[in-house]
Amino acid sequence: MELANPILIWAVIGVVLMLAEIIVPGGIVILVGAACLIVAAALTFGIVDGFVQSMTLWFIASMVLMLVFRQVTQRMIGGDAHVDNTDEELDLYNQQAVVKVTIGPGQQQGRVEFQGTEWTALGDGSEIVAGTPVKVICRENIALVVEPILEPEAES
């Protein structure tokens, strides 16, 4: 009696991978598991013989199944598909912050509170006192470059 029956091994791996799709959704694992079942069937009917032929068939079957059925599994399973801005600088531009530690004069760094976190900040060379609302112009290394928000002048 053989300790390792290749047909049984391929079938068990295929079933385990297909069941793993429940835990790891995405539609790929189920197709790789189906390719394992195809190899088990090919071994059963004597179409392939040996480890190298089995691995070759598994690889080819996996690729064909993914190319043919990937769109189908994506529609059935869905997924998290969203497009975000990849340029963080654009997300920072013109956002408001509040000065916590006076910035300037000159290149003297201060601190601002921005999006619930304190950041090192640089100004335009003038002194920006604590408590002043500012807007973010850009980021320079790990410091935010800010300028005071000018209040519209009241009409007389």
C-alpha positions in Angstrom: 0.0 0.0 0.0 1.3 3.4 -1.0 1.7 6.0 1.8 1.2 8.9 -0.6 -1.5 8.5 -3.2 -0.9 11.4 -5.6 -4.6 11.4 -6.7 -5.8 11.7 -3.1 -3.2 14.4 -2.3 -4.2 16.6 -5.3 -7.9 16.1 -4.5 -7.5 17.0 -0.9 -5.3 20.1 -1.7 -7.9 21.2 -4.2 -10.8 20.8 -1.8 -8.9 22.6 1.0 -8.0 25.5 -1.3 -11.6 25.8 -2.5 -12.8 25.9 1.1 -10.1 28.4 1.9 -11.9 30.8 -0.4 -14.4 31.3 2.4 -11.6 32.7 4.6 -9.6 34.4 1.9 -12.1 35.8 -0.6 -11.0 37.2 -4.0 -11.7 34.5 -6.5 -8.1 33.2 -7.0 -7.8 30.5 -4.4 -10.9 28.7 -5.6 -9.5 28.7 -9.2 -6.2 27.2 -8.0 -8.1 24.6 -6.0 -10.1 23.7 -9.1 -6.9 23.3 -11.1 -5.8 20.8 -8.4 -9.0 18.8 -8.9 -8.3 18.9 -12.7 -4.9 17.3 -12.0 -6.4 14.7 -9.7 -8.9 13.8 -12.5 -6.1 13.7 -15.1 -4.1 11.3 -12.8 -7.1 9.1 -12.3 -7.7 8.7 -16.0 -4.0 8.3 -16.8 -3.7 11.5 -18.9 -0.6 12.6 -16.9 1.9 10.5 -15.0 4.4 11.7 -12.5 5.2 14.8 -10.5 6.6 17.0 -13.3 3.6 16.4 -15.6 1.2 17.0 -12.7 2.9 20.3 -11.8 2.9 21.4 -15.4 -0.8 20.6 -15.8 -1.6 22.3 -12.6 0.3 25.5 -13.6 -1.3 25.6 -17.1 -4.8 24.8 -15.7 -4.4 27.5 -13.0 -3.5 30.1 -15.6 -6.2 29.1 -18.0 -8.9 29.1 -15.3 -7.7 32.5 -14.0 -7.7 34.0 -17.5 -11.1 32.6 -18.3 -13.0 32.9 -15.0 -11.3 35.7 -13.1 -13.9 38.3 -14.2 -16.7 35.9 -13.3 -15.4 35.3 -9.8 -14.8 39.0 -9.3 -18.4 39.8 -10.1 -19.6 37.1 -7.8 -17.4 37.9 -4.9 -16.8 41.6 -5.4 -14.0 43.3 -3.6 -12.7 46.5 -2.2 -12.0 48.7 -5.2 -11.6 52.4 -4.8 -9.3 55.0 -6.2 -7.5 57.4 -3.9 -5.3 60.3 -4.5 -1.7 59.1 -4.7 -0.2 62.6 -4.2 -0.3 63.3 -0.5 0.7 66.9 -1.2 -2.7 67.6 -2.8 -4.5 66.3 0.2 -2.6 68.7 2.4 -2.9 71.9 0.3 -5.2 74.6 1.7 -6.2 72.5 4.7 -6.7 74.5 8.0 -4.6 74.1 11.1 -4.1 76.0 14.4 -0.7 77.2 15.6 0.2 75.6 19.0 3.7 76.9 19.4 4.7 80.3 17.8 6.3 80.0 14.4 9.1 82.4 13.3 10.4 85.0 13.0 12.7 83.8 10.2 13.2 80.1 9.8 12.3 79.3 13.5 10.1 76.2 13.6 6.9 76.0 15.6 4.1 73.5 16.0 0.6 73.3 14.6 -2.3 71.0 15.3 -3.4 69.5 12.0 -6.0 66.6 11.6 -5.8 65.9 15.3 -2.0 65.6 15.5 0.8 68.1 16.3 3.2 68.7 13.4 6.4 70.7 13.2 5.7 73.8 11.1 7.5 76.5 9.2 6.1 79.9 8.2 6.8 82.5 5.6 9.4 84.3 7.7 7.1 86.4 9.8 6.0 85.6 13.3 2.8 83.6 13.6 1.6 83.5 17.2 0.0 80.5 19.0 -3.7 80.3 18.5 -3.7 81.7 14.9 -5.6 79.8 12.3 -3.3 78.9 9.4 -3.6 77.1 6.1 -1.2 74.5 4.9 0.8 75.4 1.8 2.9 72.3 1.4 5.1 69.8 3.3 8.8 70.2 3.5 10.3 66.9 4.7 8.4 66.3 8.0 7.4 69.9 8.6 4.3 71.6 7.3 4.8 75.0 5.6 1.9 77.2 6.6 0.7 80.8 6.2 -1.9 82.7 8.3 -5.5 82.8 7.1 -6.3 86.4 6.3 -9.6 87.5 7.7 -11.7 89.5 5.2 -11.8 93.1 6.2 -15.2 94.4 7.5 -17.0 96.8 5.3 -17.4 100.4 6.7 
